[in-house]
Amino acid sequence: AIVDTGSMMNIVSRRVWKTSIPRPYDKSEQVGMVAANNSEGKLSGLIKNVELTCGAARTWANLYVADNVPFDLLLGRPWQRDNHISIDERKDGTYLLFKNP
């Protein structure tokens, strides 16, 4: 997954949705989006409350489904905020901190 502090959405590719999330998405939740490079696209719908794990940490996200995106999963500010995730920059790398609410 890509953690994107500039994104206001959480987005999953259609391919990953088909292979890894065994439930339908809500097509009435289609929305438009503008990418960082100013290209525009349409998100097909929304899957609510998807469990995501990173090691022993369990988090949840509402994910929009997208066609033709150059990533599998993009986790934006909603995921970071709702799950109390912080990013810690250190000399030896970048760390995600999972805080208990």
N, C-alpha and C positions, 0 to 999 in steps of 0.2 A: 504494500500500500504506500501511497504518497501522502504524507501529512503536509497540507498546504495551509499555512496561516493566513493566506490572502483570499481563500475561497469561502464564500458564504453558503456553500452547498457541499453535501456528501454525495459522491457519484460512483456508481458501479457500472462496469461495462456489461453490455448485454451477454457477452460470452460467459463472464464469471457468474452473472445472475443465473443463466441457464444451467451451468454445471455445478454451482455451489450453494444456491439459495432455493430450496425446494418449496417455493410458494409463489403465488401470483403477485403481480404488482397492480396498483390502482391506476388505471389508464385515465381516470378523470383528473388526475393530478399532474397532467402534462404542463410543462413550463418551458419558456425560452431561457437561454443563457447566453452570456457574452464571455468568451474566454480571455485570458490574459493578453493574447495576441490580437484582440478585437474581432476575432471570428465569431459568428453567431451560430447557434445550434438549438435543437429542440430536444428536451429530455422526455422520454416516452411515458414515464409514470413514476410512482413512488411505492417503495416497500417500507413499511413502518416497523420500527423496533427490531432491527436485525442484530443478533448477538455476534460480536466480533471478539476474538481472543488474540492476545499478544503474550506468549508465554503463559504465565499463570494469571495474568490480568484479563478480566472479562469486562467488555464495554458494550454499549448498544448504540445504534445509529439508525436514523431514517435515511434511506438511500434512494436517490433518483437513478433510474436506469437510462443509459445512453448508448447510442450506436456510434461506431467509428471514433472512439476516443483512444489516445495513445497510452492508456494506462488501464490496469485492472480495477483499481479501487483508489479513489481520492477522498481523503478525510479532511474536511475543512473545519472552520471555526465552530459550527454547531456541534460536531463530535467532540472537539477539544473542550468547549465550554460545558456541555452537558455531562461529560465524564470526568471533569476536573483534571485535564491533561495539561502538563506544563512541558516546555522544551528547555533543556539545560545545555548550554554550549560550554564545553570544556576543552582543554588543550588536546586531550586524547580522543575527542569526538563529540557527537551530538547525542543527547539522551532524552528519551521521553520519560517523564515522571508521572506515574499513576497515583493520584492522591485519593484517599477515601473521603467521600463527602461527609 
